[in-house]
Amino acid sequence: MQVLRAAGVYAVPEGEPNQFREHGRLPDLSVGTYCIPVGGKDGQDPHTEDEVYVVVRGRARLVAESGEVDVGPGTVVLVPAGERHHFTDVREDLSVVVVFGPAAGWRIQK
């Protein structure tokens, strides 16, 4: 067992417009926190893994090929592997717990 105490804690991005910090990794999943400051731009590319977003702090809009949704604390969204998606209109500093299955980058490494 591993307690992921830093998961979901907002961290001011350092040197990058946004910040992703990984907190735990197993072959079948990984967990991290993605932070975007107010007004920040999300330039992520589609992932090769399925993803679950759990919004812990902030407000924004998640735009994906399959639809759009306003997100805030408590919102949970599943994004399938390969689907283009990004956060827009970040109105409050955003802190999102991200769960990848399998672990982020796993399919690329194989």
DSSP file (Angstrom, degrees, kcal/mol; ACC not computed):
  #  RESIDUE AA STRUCTURE BP1 BP2  ACC     N-H-->O    O-->H-N    N-H-->O    O-->H-N    TCO  KAPPA ALPHA  PHI   PSI    X-CA   Y-CA   Z-CA
    1    1 A M              0   0    0      0, 0.0     2,-0.4     0, 0.0     0, 0.0   0.000 360.0 360.0 360.0 145.1    0.0    0.0    0.0
    2    2 A Q        -     0   0    0      2,-0.0     2,-0.6    22,-0.0    22,-0.0  -0.975 360.0-144.3-139.1 124.0    1.1    3.5   -0.7
    3    3 A V        -     0   0    0     -2,-0.4     2,-1.3     1,-0.1     3,-0.2  -0.784  11.0-151.2 -87.6 124.3   -0.6    6.7    0.5
    4    4 A L    >   +     0   0    0     -2,-0.6     3,-1.3     1,-0.2    20,-0.1  -0.636  24.9 168.9 -97.5  76.2   -0.4    9.4   -2.2
    5    5 A R  T 3  S+     0   0    0     -2,-1.3    -1,-0.2     1,-0.3     4,-0.0   0.785  73.1  51.0 -63.9 -30.3   -0.5   12.4    0.1
    6    6 A A  T >  S+     0   0    0     -3,-0.2     3,-2.0     2,-0.1    -1,-0.3   0.560  79.3 121.0 -85.7  -7.6    0.5   14.9   -2.7
    7    7 A A  T <  S+     0   0    0     -3,-1.3    90,-0.1     1,-0.3     3,-0.1  -0.378  84.8   7.4 -61.3 125.4   -2.2   13.7   -5.1
    8    8 A G  T 3  S+     0   0    0      1,-0.3     2,-0.4    88,-0.2    -1,-0.3   0.303  91.4 134.8  88.5  -9.0   -4.5   16.6   -6.0
    9    9 A V    <   -     0   0    0     -3,-2.0    -1,-0.3     1,-0.1     2,-0.2  -0.609  60.2-119.3 -76.6 127.4   -2.4   19.3   -4.2
   10   10 A Y        -     0   0    0     -2,-0.4     2,-0.4    85,-0.1    85,-0.1  -0.473  31.1-169.3 -68.9 131.8   -2.1   22.3   -6.4
   11   11 A A        -     0   0    0     -2,-0.2     8,-0.1     8,-0.1     3,-0.1  -0.991  27.3-116.8-123.6 128.7    1.6   23.1   -7.2
   12   12 A V        -     0   0    0     -2,-0.4     6,-0.1     1,-0.1    24,-0.0  -0.468  41.9-108.3 -63.0 123.9    2.6   26.4   -8.9
   13   13 A P        -     0   0    0      0, 0.0     2,-0.6     0, 0.0     6,-0.1  -0.296  31.8-150.3 -57.2 135.0    4.1   25.4  -12.2
   14   14 A E  S    S-     0   0    0      4,-0.1     4,-0.1     1,-0.1    -3,-0.0  -0.933  70.7 -22.0-113.3 111.8    7.8   25.9  -12.3
   15   15 A G  S    S+     0   0    0     -2,-0.6    -1,-0.1     1,-0.1     4,-0.0   0.329 124.8  77.6  76.9  -9.6    9.4   26.8  -15.6
   16   16 A E  S    S-     0   0    0      1,-0.1    -1,-0.1     2,-0.0     3,-0.0  -0.915  85.2-122.9-126.9 154.1    6.5   25.3  -17.5
   17   17 A P  S    S+     0   0    0      0, 0.0     2,-0.3     0, 0.0    -1,-0.1   0.832  99.8  17.7 -67.2 -28.7    3.1   26.8  -18.2
   18   18 A N  S    S-     0   0    0     18,-0.1     2,-0.4    -4,-0.1    18,-0.2  -0.835  76.7-139.1-132.7 170.1    1.5   23.8  -16.6
   19   19 A Q  E     -A   35   0A   0     16,-2.3    16,-3.1    -2,-0.3     2,-0.4  -0.994  12.0-173.0-140.6 134.2    2.8   21.0  -14.3
   20   20 A F  E     -A   34   0A   0     -2,-0.4     2,-0.5    14,-0.2    14,-0.2  -0.995   8.9-175.1-121.7 127.4    2.3   17.3  -14.1
   21   21 A R  E     -A   33   0A   0     12,-2.4    12,-2.4    -2,-0.4     2,-0.3  -0.985  17.4-141.4-122.6 124.9    3.8   15.4  -11.2
   22   22 A E  E     +A   32   0A   0     -2,-0.5    10,-0.3    10,-0.2     3,-0.1  -0.675  19.2 178.4 -84.0 137.6    3.6   11.6  -11.0
   23   23 A H  E     +     0   0A   0      8,-3.3     2,-0.3     1,-0.4     9,-0.2   0.662  64.0   7.7-110.7 -25.2    2.9   10.2   -7.5
   24   24 A G  E     -A   31   0A   0      7,-1.7     7,-2.5   -20,-0.1     2,-0.4  -0.987  57.7-167.4-160.3 148.3    2.7    6.4   -8.1
   25   25 A R  E     +A   30   0A   0     -2,-0.3     5,-0.2     5,-0.2     3,-0.0  -0.987  12.6 162.1-146.8 131.3    3.3    3.9  -10.9
   26   26 A L  E >   -A   29   0A   0      3,-2.9     3,-0.7    -2,-0.4    77,-0.3  -0.871  54.0-100.8-130.8 165.6    2.6    0.3  -11.4
   27   27 A P  T 3  S+     0   0    0      0, 0.0    76,-1.3     0, 0.0     3,-0.1   0.858 121.9  42.9 -58.3 -33.5    2.6   -1.5  -14.8
   28   28 A D  T 3  S+     0   0    0     74,-0.3     2,-0.3     1,-0.2    -3,-0.0   0.568 125.7   5.9 -94.4  -8.6   -1.2   -1.4  -15.1
   29   29 A L  E <   -A   26   0A   0     -3,-0.7    -3,-2.9    73,-0.2     2,-0.3  -0.982  52.8-159.5-164.3 158.6   -1.8    2.2  -13.9
   30   30 A S  E     -AB  25 100A   0     70,-1.9    70,-2.7    -2,-0.3     2,-0.4  -0.976  10.6-152.6-139.2 155.7   -0.1    5.5  -12.8
   31   31 A V  E     +AB  24  99A   0     -7,-2.5    -8,-3.3    -2,-0.3    -7,-1.7  -0.989  24.8 146.8-131.9 135.0   -1.4    8.4  -10.8
   32   32 A G  E     -AB  22  98A   0     66,-2.3    66,-3.2    -2,-0.4     2,-0.4  -0.907  40.4-109.5-151.8-179.8   -0.4   12.0  -10.9
   33   33 A T  E     -AB  21  97A   0    -12,-2.4   -12,-2.4    -2,-0.3     2,-0.5  -0.985  20.6-159.5-123.0 131.1   -1.6   15.6  -10.5
   34   34 A Y  E     -AB  20  96A   0     62,-2.8    62,-2.4    -2,-0.4     2,-0.4  -0.944  12.0-169.0-110.4 125.4   -2.0   18.0  -13.4
   35   35 A C  E     +AB  19  95A   0    -16,-3.1   -16,-2.3    -2,-0.5    60,-0.2  -0.953  10.5 178.3-121.1 134.3   -2.0   21.7  -12.5
   36   36 A I  E     - B   0  94A   0     58,-1.9    58,-3.2    -2,-0.4   -18,-0.1  -0.996  23.9-133.6-132.0 126.0   -2.9   24.6  -14.8
   37   37 A P    >   -     0   0    0      0, 0.0     3,-2.8     0, 0.0    53,-0.1  -0.306  45.4 -69.8 -74.5 163.3   -3.0   28.2  -13.5
   38   38 A V  T 3  S+     0   0    0      1,-0.3    53,-0.2    53,-0.1     3,-0.1  -0.246 125.7  11.9 -49.1 131.8   -5.8   30.7  -14.2
   39   39 A G  T 3  S+     0   0    0     51,-2.4    -1,-0.3     1,-0.2    50,-0.1   0.428  96.9 146.4  77.3  -1.9   -5.7   31.6  -17.9
   40   40 A G    <   -     0   0    0     -3,-2.8    50,-0.5    50,-0.1     2,-0.4  -0.230  45.3-127.6 -67.9 157.0   -3.2   28.8  -18.6
   41   41 A K        -     0   0    0     -3,-0.1     2,-0.7    48,-0.1    47,-0.1  -0.893   9.6-143.3-108.1 136.0   -3.3   26.9  -21.9
   42   42 A D        +     0   0    0     45,-0.8    -6,-0.0    -2,-0.4    -2,-0.0  -0.875  22.9 172.1-100.6 109.6   -3.4   23.1  -22.0
   43   43 A G        +     0   0    0     -2,-0.7    -1,-0.1    43,-0.1    43,-0.1   0.066  23.7 144.2-106.1  24.9   -1.3   21.8  -24.9
   44   44 A Q        -     0   0    0      1,-0.1    41,-0.2    41,-0.0     3,-0.1  -0.276  41.3-136.7 -67.9 150.0   -1.3   18.1  -24.2
   45   45 A D        -     0   0    0      1,-0.1    38,-0.1    39,-0.1    -1,-0.1  -0.613  40.3 -76.7 -95.5 161.5   -1.4   15.6  -27.0
   46   46 A P        -     0   0    0      0, 0.0     2,-0.2     0, 0.0    -1,-0.1  -0.286  52.0-129.5 -57.6 145.2   -3.7   12.5  -27.0
   47   47 A H        -     0   0    0     36,-0.4    35,-2.9     2,-0.2    36,-0.1  -0.616   7.4-135.2 -96.7 156.7   -2.4    9.7  -24.8
   48   48 A T  S    S+     0   0    0     -2,-0.2     2,-0.3    33,-0.2    33,-0.2   0.451  88.5  67.3 -86.9  -1.3   -1.9    6.1  -25.7
   49   49 A E  S    S-     0   0    0     31,-0.1    33,-0.3    57,-0.0    -2,-0.2  -0.836  92.0-103.3-116.3 154.4   -3.6    5.1  -22.4
   50   50 A D  E     -C  101   0A   0     51,-1.9    51,-2.2    -2,-0.3     2,-0.4  -0.443  43.7-153.8 -68.1 152.6   -7.1    5.5  -21.0
   51   51 A E  E     -CD 100  79A   0     28,-2.5    28,-3.0    49,-0.2     2,-0.5  -0.987  19.0-161.6-137.9 141.0   -7.4    8.3  -18.5
   52   52 A V  E     -CD  99  78A   0     47,-2.2    47,-2.5    -2,-0.4     2,-0.5  -0.993  13.1-159.7-119.0 127.8   -9.6    9.3  -15.6
   53   53 A Y  E     -CD  98  77A   0     24,-3.1    24,-2.4    -2,-0.5     2,-0.5  -0.915   6.9-173.0-105.1 131.2   -9.6   12.9  -14.4
   54   54 A V  E     -CD  97  76A   0     43,-2.6    43,-2.8    -2,-0.5     2,-0.5  -0.955  19.3-143.0-122.1 109.2  -10.8   13.8  -10.9
   55   55 A V  E     +C   96   0A   0     20,-2.8    19,-3.0    -2,-0.5    41,-0.2  -0.594  27.3 168.6 -77.1 123.7  -11.0   17.5  -10.4
   56   56 A V  E     +     0   0A   0     39,-2.7     2,-0.3    -2,-0.5    40,-0.2   0.752  64.7   9.7-102.0 -35.3   -9.9   18.5   -6.9
   57   57 A R  E    S+C   95   0A   0     38,-1.8    38,-2.4    15,-0.1    -1,-0.4  -0.996  99.0  22.0-148.7 146.2   -9.6   22.2   -7.3
   58   58 A G  E     -     0   0A   0     -2,-0.3     2,-0.4    36,-0.2    35,-0.2  -0.181  65.8 -95.6  94.9 177.5  -10.5   25.0   -9.7
   59   59 A R  E     +C   92   0A   0     33,-0.7    32,-2.0    13,-0.2    33,-1.4  -0.999  48.7 130.4-141.0 139.9  -12.9   25.5  -12.6
   60   60 A A  E     - E   0  71A   0     11,-1.8    11,-2.8    -2,-0.4     2,-0.4  -0.895  49.6 -96.4-163.7-171.9  -12.4   25.0  -16.4
   61   61 A R  E     -CE  88  70A   0     27,-2.5    27,-3.3    -2,-0.3     2,-0.6  -0.991  24.0-147.8-124.6 135.2  -13.9   23.4  -19.4
   62   62 A L  E     -CE  87  69A   0      7,-3.1     7,-2.0    -2,-0.4     2,-0.5  -0.924  15.2-166.7-104.2 120.4  -12.8   20.1  -20.8
   63   63 A V  E     +CE  86  68A   0     23,-2.9    23,-2.2    -2,-0.6     2,-0.3  -0.931  15.7 162.7-110.9 125.7  -13.1   19.9  -24.6
   64   64 A A  E >   -CE  85  67A   0      3,-3.0     3,-1.3    -2,-0.5    21,-0.2  -0.871  53.1-101.7-135.4 167.7  -12.8   16.5  -26.3
   65   65 A E  T 3  S+     0   0    0     19,-1.6    20,-0.1    -2,-0.3     3,-0.1   0.839 122.7  48.6 -57.8 -32.9  -13.6   14.9  -29.6
   66   66 A S  T 3  S-     0   0    0     18,-0.2     2,-0.3     1,-0.2    -1,-0.3   0.482 126.6 -56.6 -91.0  -2.7  -16.7   13.3  -28.0
   67   67 A G  E <   -E   64   0A   0     -3,-1.3    -3,-3.0     2,-0.0     2,-0.3  -0.945  49.3 -93.0 155.9-175.5  -18.0   16.4  -26.3
   68   68 A E  E     +E   63   0A   0     -2,-0.3     2,-0.3    -5,-0.2    -5,-0.2  -0.968  29.8 178.1-135.0 149.0  -17.4   19.3  -23.9
   69   69 A V  E     -E   62   0A   0     -7,-2.0    -7,-3.1    -2,-0.3     2,-0.3  -0.984  30.2-122.6-152.2 140.1  -18.1   19.7  -20.1
   70   70 A D  E     -E   61   0A   0     -2,-0.3     2,-0.3    -9,-0.2    -9,-0.3  -0.669  37.3-158.1 -76.0 137.6  -17.6   22.3  -17.5
   71   71 A V  E     +E   60   0A   0    -11,-2.8   -11,-1.8    -2,-0.3     3,-0.0  -0.908  22.9 150.6-123.6 149.7  -15.5   20.9  -14.7
   72   72 A G    >   -     0   0    0     -2,-0.3     3,-2.6   -13,-0.2   -17,-0.3  -0.894  58.3 -32.6-157.3-178.0  -15.1   21.8  -11.0
   73   73 A P  T 3  S+     0   0    0      0, 0.0   -17,-0.2     0, 0.0     3,-0.1  -0.186 128.8  20.1 -50.7 127.5  -14.3   20.1   -7.7
   74   74 A G  T 3  S+     0   0    0    -19,-3.0     2,-0.2     1,-0.3   -18,-0.1   0.228  86.9 134.7  96.9 -12.8  -15.7   16.6   -7.7
   75   75 A T    <   -     0   0    0     -3,-2.6   -20,-2.8   -20,-0.2     2,-0.4  -0.526  35.1-167.0 -70.6 134.0  -16.1   16.2  -11.5
   76   76 A V  E     -D   54   0A   0     -2,-0.2     2,-0.4   -22,-0.2   -22,-0.2  -0.993   7.2-178.5-124.6 126.3  -14.8   12.8  -12.7
   77   77 A V  E     -D   53   0A   0    -24,-2.4   -24,-3.1    -2,-0.4     2,-0.5  -0.981  17.4-150.1-130.0 136.4  -14.3   12.3  -16.4
   78   78 A L  E     -D   52   0A   0     -2,-0.4   -26,-0.2   -26,-0.2    -2,-0.0  -0.918  13.6-172.6-104.0 125.9  -13.1    9.2  -18.4
   79   79 A V  E     -D   51   0A   0    -28,-3.0   -28,-2.5    -2,-0.5     3,-0.1  -0.978  20.0-132.8-119.6 119.5  -11.2    9.9  -21.6
   80   80 A P    >   -     0   0    0      0, 0.0     3,-1.8     0, 0.0   -33,-0.2  -0.321  37.3 -83.3 -70.3 153.9  -10.4    6.9  -23.8
   81   81 A A  T 3  S+     0   0    0      1,-0.2   -33,-0.2   -33,-0.2   -31,-0.2  -0.231 113.3  19.1 -53.3 138.2   -6.9    6.4  -25.2
   82   82 A G  T 3  S+     0   0    0    -35,-2.9     2,-0.4   -33,-0.3    -1,-0.2   0.274  87.1 130.7  86.0 -11.1   -6.2    8.3  -28.4
   83   83 A E    <   -     0   0    0     -3,-1.8   -36,-0.4   -36,-0.1    -1,-0.2  -0.639  60.0-123.9 -80.8 127.1   -9.0   10.9  -28.0
   84   84 A R        +     0   0    0     -2,-0.4   -19,-1.6   -38,-0.1     2,-0.3  -0.472  47.0 153.4 -66.2 135.6   -7.9   14.5  -28.5
   85   85 A H  E     + C   0  64A   0    -41,-0.2     2,-0.3   -21,-0.2   -21,-0.2  -0.984  16.1 169.5-161.1 154.1   -8.8   16.6  -25.4
   86   86 A H  E     - C   0  63A   0    -23,-2.2   -23,-2.9    -2,-0.3     2,-0.4  -0.973  34.1-108.4-164.2 156.2   -7.7   19.7  -23.5
   87   87 A F  E     + C   0  62A   0     -2,-0.3   -45,-0.8   -25,-0.2     2,-0.3  -0.724  39.3 177.0 -87.9 138.4   -8.7   22.0  -20.7
   88   88 A T  E     + C   0  61A   0    -27,-3.3   -27,-2.5    -2,-0.4     3,-0.2  -0.810  53.1  31.7-129.8 172.6   -9.8   25.5  -21.8
   89   89 A D  E     -     0   0A   0     -2,-0.3     2,-1.0     1,-0.2    -1,-0.2   0.882  67.9-165.7  46.2  53.9  -11.2   28.6  -20.0
   90   90 A V  E     +     0   0A   0    -50,-0.5   -51,-2.4     1,-0.2   -30,-0.2  -0.611  15.7 171.0 -73.9 105.0   -9.3   27.9  -16.8
   91   91 A R  E     +     0   0A   0    -32,-2.0     2,-0.3    -2,-1.0    -1,-0.2   0.677  65.6  25.3 -93.1 -21.8  -11.2   30.3  -14.4
   92   92 A E  E    S- C   0  59A   0    -33,-1.4   -33,-0.7   -55,-0.1    -1,-0.2  -0.986 107.4 -77.5-139.1 145.6   -9.6   29.1  -11.1
   93   93 A D  E     -     0   0A   0     -2,-0.3     2,-0.4   -35,-0.2   -83,-0.1  -0.183  57.8-138.0 -45.0 125.5   -6.2   27.4  -10.6
   94   94 A L  E     +B   36   0A   0    -58,-3.2   -58,-1.9   -36,-0.2     2,-0.4  -0.778  26.1 179.4-102.2 132.1   -6.9   23.9  -11.7
   95   95 A S  E     +BC  35  57A   0    -38,-2.4   -39,-2.7    -2,-0.4   -38,-1.8  -0.981  10.4 178.2-131.1 118.7   -5.7   20.8   -9.9
   96   96 A V  E     -BC  34  55A   0    -62,-2.4   -62,-2.8    -2,-0.4     2,-0.5  -0.978  26.1-138.8-128.8 125.7   -6.7   17.4  -11.3
   97   97 A V  E     -BC  33  54A   0    -43,-2.8   -43,-2.6    -2,-0.4     2,-0.5  -0.721  27.1-159.1 -78.6 130.4   -5.8   13.9  -10.2
   98   98 A V  E     -BC  32  53A   0    -66,-3.2   -66,-2.3    -2,-0.5     2,-0.5  -0.955  11.2-168.7-118.3 127.9   -5.0   11.9  -13.3
   99   99 A V  E     -BC  31  52A   0    -47,-2.5   -47,-2.2    -2,-0.5     2,-0.4  -0.974   7.8-164.7-116.5 121.1   -5.1    8.1  -13.4
  100  100 A F  E     -BC  30  51A   0    -70,-2.7   -70,-1.9    -2,-0.5   -49,-0.2  -0.852  13.4-134.0-103.7 139.3   -3.7    6.4  -16.5
  101  101 A G  E    S+ C   0  50A   0    -51,-2.2   -51,-1.9    -2,-0.4   -72,-0.2  -0.959  94.0  18.9-136.7 120.7   -4.4    2.7  -17.4
  102  102 A P  S    S-     0   0    0      0, 0.0   -72,-0.3     0, 0.0   -74,-0.3   0.672 125.8 -75.9 -64.2-173.2   -2.0    1.2  -18.2
  103  103 A A    >   -     0   0    0    -76,-1.3     3,-2.5   -74,-0.3     4,-0.4  -0.124  63.4 -82.6 -53.9 146.2    0.7    3.4  -16.7
  104  104 A A  T 3  S+     0   0    0      1,-0.3    -1,-0.1    -4,-0.2   -75,-0.1  -0.238 117.1   9.9 -52.5 129.6    1.5    6.6  -18.6
  105  105 A G  T 3> S+     0   0    0     -3,-0.1     4,-1.9     1,-0.0    -1,-0.3   0.327  93.1 118.8  82.7  -7.5    3.8    5.9  -21.5
  106  106 A W  H <> S+     0   0    0     -3,-2.5     4,-1.1     1,-0.2    -2,-0.1   0.912  74.5  47.3 -59.1 -47.0    3.5    2.1  -21.1
  107  107 A R  H  4 S+     0   0    0     -4,-0.4    -1,-0.2     1,-0.2    -3,-0.1   0.814 110.7  52.9 -68.0 -29.3    2.1    1.4  -24.5
  108  108 A I  H  4 S+     0   0    0     -3,-0.2    -1,-0.2     1,-0.2    -2,-0.2   0.872 107.3  52.5 -70.2 -37.3    4.8    3.6  -26.1
  109  109 A Q  H  <        0   0    0     -4,-1.9    -2,-0.2     1,-0.2    -1,-0.2   0.741 360.0 360.0 -71.7 -25.1    7.6    1.7  -24.4
  110  110 A K     <        0   0    0     -4,-1.1    -1,-0.2    -5,-0.2    -2,-0.1   0.489 360.0 360.0 -74.3 360.0    6.4   -1.7  -25.6
